[in-house]
Amino acid sequence: MLVYVVRKLLSTIPTLLGVALIVFILFDMVGGDPTYQMLGRHANAQQIQEVRHEYGFDQPQPIQFLHYLKQIVTFDYGRSYATRQPISQMIMEGVGPSLSLMIPAFLITTILSVSIGLMVAYFRGRAIDRIVVILCVFGMSLPMLAYILFGQYFFAFKLGWFPISGYESAWPDRLEFILMPMIIFVIVSLGYDVRFYRTAILEETTQDYVRTARAKGLSEPVVFFRHVLKNSMVPILTNVVIEIPMLILGAFLLESFFGIPGLGSITIDAVHNSDFPVIKAMTTLVAFLYVLGNLTTDILYTLVDPRVSLK
Amino acid sequence: MDEKVLEVKNLCTSFFTEGGEVKAVDDVSFCAYAGKTLGIVGESGCGKSVTSLSIMRLIPEPPGRIRSGQVLYQGRDLLTLGTSEMRAIRGNEISMIFQEPMTSLNPVFTIGYQVSEAIRLHQGLSWKDAYSRSVEMFELVGIPSPSKRVHEYPHQLSGGMRQRVMIAMALSCDPKVLIADEPTTALDVTIQAQILDLLRDLQQKVGMALVLITHDLGVVAEVCDEVVVMYAGRVVEQGGVREIFKNPKMPYTRGLLRSTPTLATDSIGHIRRDRLETIPGIVPNLLSLPEGCRFQERCSHVLDVCKGVEPELREVGEEAPRAHLIRCARDI
């Protein structure tokens, strides 16, 4: 098992290098010369030269790439153009607010949607199943923005149940500010997730081994919760892990609308300001989280599916 | 006199589709006797599998439904039993093995677990005892090194071995009836013979009734005592295996027999490679059956009377111990 994990871990290195290379090339091409962005239109040649030297833009591309790799490894992405703060420090400060919003939101969403998916798959074709599916489609059809505006106007402004926006880093005051965006995230994700899990589970119920289990004389709950559920774990796990890196960015809208100073807000601000080093750092971070997420899925597969060999 | 263990009486099973009601099994009757093998033959889509799933009450509802008829097992009509009573029958008194050994086992449980599950359920044994019984069953069905194999997963076994596991599972609770739905269709020819031999041996040992569903007349000739020929949801000919092969009456049965490959030699001893005969046309759409005999469109002996009323199943001879029945208007 340990050998398997280590080998999988090593096998991600080429992928990560590839990801880094693509990000580097993209930013090199799209980003243009950042010196002009920093100094504005009235910079003289002397200033331009100094800045180019300071940031290493006068170096050849391979050297710059190595510099970028060094940034990744040492987790030191330099300073933001806009705020002049060290980027790693900005990320460290943003992680807390983001995670305190997204971890509970993600856990609640997953637990709720898997349970509801199981329930409606078990009662497939009955009234409860149809009602839930209709609700899911309805929920999926409304964009997150609609929920945010409705929540802020109705529950925060009219009823005063929550603050409209803002953030407080001390507990338990933080909860008050996190609660509404969290609920909105859960509601928005539920529609898609329930439908996904329902379909994944239903697909298993038509398999031949289900008929065999019934022919053995097993009761319907045993067939469903023992035989079907264990087989559905593969698509369920895949979906859960794929969503983890999205959590950071999924909070884009929520964080910026509710004024939560998390990674989503940082990224949106950076985009507004053409703050390329920050955008580059965030892109790298999310890409790496994706690769690590897939690695986790691969390892978890071996626990639920004996066909995934450890060799 | 043979002991009658299972009697299917006037079974009708339909599927309700958007195009209307599909009568997949229409007024089918037959009996299975202890220690004897009943073959149900016919082309794909003639209602063989639906018949067997109806006996087990494993027809997916909806869209399917058993409309009418009786399935009598030891005097009880299975179709009137509650779901928990029916579960006590399934896998215990009446077992079933399926056509697809590759997919019929659950891929994420060990084969030992899957067989033990049935044993535990019906015989109330502990896991430990159920596992040792599974090992015995694996030994019985000829799985090599059974005590090691119980811990393996289905994907580690070949198709033939998986079908042996299915047989072990089906027989683990000493059923009185075993329904085998095309058990050898998905297997290599050499493995087919092994599995058929195994089924026949086990039947001799346990004395169960075997209902063998197949489209392979060679298998029928080798294994069965009695044959039911089905066409478009109907029984069209029925009788003892010798009688049916020696003296087939219904043109459909004759067509089936003629379309079976044989190794004939000519006068100087060379193997003749004649073209196989086929029955022209295809099985009619069950949604738009012709009036009268269902086989009329493909029948080479069709008469005017065939296009009016569908003939009843009638007796054409008494070849002991079973009657020879046909559904054909022609005077043969």
Interface residues (C-beta under 8 A of the other chain):
Chain A: G125 Q207 D208 Y209 R211 T212 A213 R214 A215 K216 G217 L218 S219 H227 K230 N231 V304 D305 P306 R307
Chain B: M56 L58 P62 S84 R87 A88 I89 R90 G91 N92 S95 M96 F98 E100 T103 S104 L105 N106 P107 V108 F109 T110 E117 A118 L121 H122 Y153 H155 M166 M169
